[in-house]
Amino acid sequence: MFDISKYLEKLDCPNCKHASFKVLKKSNYTNIKNEEDLNKIYRSSADEFLIDQLVECNECSFKYLNPRIKSEIIFKSYSENEDETHLLQDKHRYKTFKKSITKIIKILKIENIKNKNFLDIGSASGICLKAIKDLGFNEEGYEPSKWMVSYGVQNYKVNLKQGSVNDVSKNKYDIISMWDVLEHVTNLDETLKKIQDLSKNKTFLILNVPNVDSFVCKLMKSKWPFYLNVHLYYFDKHSIELILKKYNYELVKNFAHWQFLGLGYIIKRAKKYSRFFSILEKMVNFFNISSLSIPYNLGQTTFIFQKKDE
């Protein structure tokens, strides 16, 4: 019989290191029969319902998974990930990143772009790096999946390397981004310390995360689509600002992030939340509009921080 306890690790609050917490949602490992079932959870397009226990720190109110699947299993799954489903939406993601980064350029009044070094962590197929490169930045990205890196280098001709933030050289960057990545990293403190080391004074850090304090999350409650097992932490404006302050980053701006995806893809992922979407899927297929690019926001929020003198 499969013993899930051998694959779990307990941890103190990733923010304040206190051990006491209250349980918000209990774990449910009913459908996990073997290690391969665990590995499948961490695909790029994974949308598995939350099965680990979700807790809230009694000291600082930070929400995180505890206990959770062991870090080495998570990272191994990411590094071996081969996910063609994820690639099918790249044209829509390119549109998203191009619009989002253009907006950030205007907000921050960034000039002399061709001399700016832009680092992206967790680049997946490299489609974000293509947008960064096309906008004129010197792009560099890191992605755990060897398969994704190979695809990105070959198809998008971008400066993408296999690895995590810990594999980045000791260069200093003008802009660093993590799009839907920070909630996935297995060691929050180690990751942010490394980001700090890679930053100049006044480096901008772009963090895009699902916002647990968003209206959509409050409205949908336990059915919020971002309550997923691949998300190890659940940020809101207060918690992410508090955490980044420890690494000498100050919040400059935050705003709702509108993601473009194909209509058919959105409906396919939404079917498990309501039978209505199964009916809608038939209509979309009938009218052959599944590839229509649709913007949506379910609580995704972009936070822009800036590094200050220590």
C-alpha positions in Angstrom: 0.0 0.0 0.0 1.3 3.5 -1.0 2.5 5.5 2.1 2.1 9.2 1.3 3.8 10.2 4.6 7.2 9.1 3.1 6.8 11.8 0.5 5.8 14.7 2.7 7.8 17.4 4.5 6.8 19.7 7.4 8.0 23.3 7.6 7.7 26.4 9.7 6.1 29.5 8.3 8.2 30.5 5.2 7.8 34.2 6.2 8.3 34.5 10.0 9.6 31.0 10.8 7.0 30.4 13.5 5.7 26.8 13.8 2.1 27.3 15.0 -0.7 27.6 12.5 -4.4 27.0 12.0 -5.7 24.6 9.3 -7.7 26.2 6.5 -8.1 23.1 4.4 -7.2 19.5 5.3 -5.2 17.3 2.9 -6.8 14.7 0.7 -4.5 12.1 -0.9 -7.2 9.7 -1.9 -6.3 9.7 -5.6 -2.5 9.4 -5.1 -1.6 5.7 -5.7 2.1 6.0 -6.5 5.0 8.4 -7.0 4.1 8.8 -10.6 0.8 10.3 -9.6 2.8 12.9 -7.6 5.0 13.7 -10.6 2.0 14.4 -12.8 0.8 17.2 -10.5 3.7 19.5 -11.5 3.3 19.8 -15.2 3.3 23.3 -16.6 -0.4 23.1 -17.5 -1.3 21.2 -14.3 -4.6 22.2 -12.8 -5.0 19.6 -10.1 -7.2 20.5 -7.2 -5.4 21.3 -3.9 -4.6 18.0 -2.1 -2.0 19.2 0.5 -3.0 20.8 3.7 -3.4 24.6 3.5 -2.6 26.5 6.7 -2.4 30.0 8.0 0.5 31.1 10.3 -0.8 32.1 13.8 1.9 34.8 14.0 1.9 36.6 10.6 -1.2 35.1 8.9 0.8 34.0 5.9 -0.9 31.1 4.0 1.1 28.1 2.8 1.0 24.4 2.3 2.1 22.3 5.3 2.9 19.5 5.2 3.6 19.3 1.5 5.3 17.1 -1.1 9.0 16.9 -0.5 11.0 19.6 -2.3 13.3 17.2 -4.2 10.2 15.5 -5.7 8.7 18.8 -6.8 11.9 20.1 -8.5 12.6 16.7 -10.1 9.1 16.8 -11.6 9.7 20.3 -12.9 13.1 19.4 -14.4 11.6 16.4 -16.2 8.5 18.2 -17.4 7.4 17.7 -21.0 4.2 19.5 -21.6 3.0 20.1 -25.1 -0.4 21.4 -23.9 1.4 24.4 -22.4 3.0 25.2 -25.7 -0.2 25.4 -27.6 -1.1 28.6 -25.8 2.2 30.4 -26.4 0.8 32.8 -29.1 -1.7 34.0 -26.5 1.0 34.2 -23.8 3.2 36.3 -26.1 0.3 38.8 -26.5 0.0 38.9 -22.7 3.7 39.5 -22.0 4.1 42.1 -24.7 1.2 44.1 -23.4 2.1 43.7 -19.7 5.8 44.6 -20.2 4.9 47.5 -22.4 2.6 48.8 -19.7 5.4 48.4 -17.1 7.8 50.3 -19.3 5.4 53.2 -19.4 4.7 53.1 -15.6 8.3 53.0 -14.7 9.3 55.4 -17.6 12.1 53.1 -18.6 14.5 54.6 -21.2 17.6 53.3 -23.0 16.0 49.8 -23.2 18.8 48.4 -25.4 21.3 48.8 -22.5 19.0 47.2 -19.9 19.7 43.6 -18.7 16.4 41.7 -18.1 16.4 38.4 -16.2 13.3 36.1 -16.2 13.1 33.2 -13.8 10.9 30.2 -14.5 10.7 31.0 -18.2 8.9 27.8 -19.3 9.1 27.7 -23.2 10.8 31.1 -23.3 7.8 33.0 -24.9 8.1 35.7 -22.2 11.8 36.1 -23.2 10.8 36.5 -26.8 8.6 39.4 -25.8 11.4 40.9 -23.7 13.8 40.5 -26.6 11.4 41.9 -29.1 10.9 45.0 -27.0 14.7 45.6 -27.1 16.0 44.4 -23.8 19.0 42.1 -23.3 17.1 39.0 -22.3 18.3 36.1 -20.1 16.1 33.3 -18.6 16.3 30.2 -16.6 13.9 27.2 -16.6 14.1 23.9 -14.8 12.6 21.8 -17.6 15.3 20.6 -20.0 12.6 19.9 -22.6 11.1 23.4 -22.4 14.6 25.0 -22.6 15.4 23.1 -25.7 12.1 24.1 -27.3 12.6 27.8 -26.5 16.1 28.0 -27.7 15.3 26.3 -31.0 12.0 28.0 -31.7 12.3 31.4 -30.2 16.0 32.0 -30.5 16.2 33.4 -26.9 18.9 33.3 -24.3 17.3 30.6 -22.2 19.3 28.2 -19.9 18.3 25.1 -17.9 18.2 25.6 -14.2 16.7 27.6 -11.3 17.5 31.0 -9.9 20.4 29.3 -8.0 22.1 28.6 -11.3 22.2 32.2 -12.4 25.7 33.7 -12.6 26.7 36.6 -10.4 25.7 39.2 -12.9 23.7 42.2 -11.8 20.4 42.9 -13.6 18.3 46.0 -14.2 15.0 44.2 -14.2 14.1 40.7 -12.8 10.8 39.0 -13.4 9.0 36.0 -12.1 5.6 35.5 -13.8 3.5 32.9 -11.9 6.7 31.5 -10.4 7.1 32.7 -6.8 4.2 30.6 -5.6 6.0 27.5 -6.9 9.5 27.8 -5.5 10.4 25.3 -2.8 12.6 27.6 -0.7 11.1 31.1 -0.6 13.9 32.6 1.6 16.7 31.1 -0.5 15.1 32.3 -3.8 14.6 35.9 -2.6 18.1 36.1 -1.1 19.5 35.0 -4.5 17.3 37.6 -6.2 18.7 40.2 -3.8 22.3 39.2 -4.7 21.5 39.6 -8.4 20.0 43.1 -8.0 21.6 46.5 -8.3 20.4 49.4 -6.2 17.2 50.4 -7.9 16.7 47.1 -9.8 13.0 46.5 -10.5 11.5 43.2 -9.5 8.3 42.1 -11.2 6.3 39.5 -9.4 3.1 38.2 -10.9 1.1 35.9 -8.5 -2.5 34.8 -7.8 -3.8 37.2 -5.1 -5.6 35.3 -2.3 -7.2 38.6 -1.2 -8.7 39.3 -4.6 -12.5 39.8 -5.1 -12.6 36.7 -7.3 -11.0 34.5 -4.6 -13.4 35.8 -2.0 -16.3 35.2 -4.3 -15.4 31.7 -5.4 -14.0 30.6 -2.0 -12.8 27.0 -2.1 -13.6 26.8 -5.9 -11.0 29.5 -6.7 -9.0 28.0 -9.7 -5.7 29.0 -8.1 -6.1 26.8 -5.1 -3.8 24.2 -6.8 -1.3 21.7 -5.4 1.5 23.3 -7.5 1.0 26.6 -5.5 3.0 26.2 -2.3 2.2 29.8 -1.0 -0.8 32.1 -1.2 0.1 35.8 -1.3 -1.8 39.0 -0.9 -0.6 42.6 -1.0 0.2 42.7 2.7 2.1 39.5 2.8 4.1 39.9 -0.3 5.0 43.5 0.7 6.0 42.3 4.2 8.2 39.5 2.8 10.0 41.6 0.2 10.7 44.3 2.7 13.1 41.9 4.4 15.2 41.9 1.2 15.2 45.7 0.9 12.6 45.8 -1.8 9.8 48.4 -1.7 6.5 48.2 -3.5 6.2 50.7 -6.4 3.0 49.6 -8.1 0.5 46.8 -8.2 -2.3 46.1 -10.7 -4.6 43.3 -12.0 -2.9 41.1 -14.5 -5.0 40.2 -17.6 -4.0 36.9 -19.1 -4.8 36.1 -22.8 -5.5 32.4 -23.5 -7.5 30.6 -26.2 -11.3 30.5 -25.5 -11.4 26.7 -26.0 -8.5 26.2 -23.6 -10.1 28.4 -20.9 -13.4 26.5 -21.2 -11.7 23.1 -21.1 -10.0 24.0 -17.8 -13.2 25.6 -16.4 -15.4 22.5 -17.1 -14.5 20.9 -13.8 -16.0 23.9 -11.9 -19.4 23.9 -13.6 -21.4 21.8 -16.1 -22.3 25.0 -17.9 -18.9 25.1 -19.5 -19.4 21.6 -21.0 -22.4 23.1 -22.9 -20.5 26.2 -23.8 -17.6 24.1 -25.1 -20.0 22.4 -27.7 -21.1 25.8 -28.9 -17.5 27.1 -29.2 -16.5 24.0 -31.2 -19.6 24.3 -33.4 -18.8 27.9 -34.3 -15.0 27.1 -34.6 -13.9 29.9 -32.3 -11.9 27.9 -29.8 -8.6 29.7 -30.8 -10.1 33.1 -30.1 -7.8 35.1 -27.8 -9.6 36.0 -24.7 -8.4 38.2 -21.7 -9.4 37.1 -18.3 -8.5 37.9 -14.7 -9.3 35.6 -11.7 -7.2 37.4 -9.2 -3.8 37.4 -10.9 -1.9 40.5 -9.7 1.4 42.1 -10.8 3.5 43.6 -8.1 6.4 45.9 -9.1 9.1 46.3 -6.4 12.4 48.3 -6.5 15.6 47.5 -4.7 16.8 50.1 -2.2 20.1 50.7 -0.5 20.8 48.3 2.3 
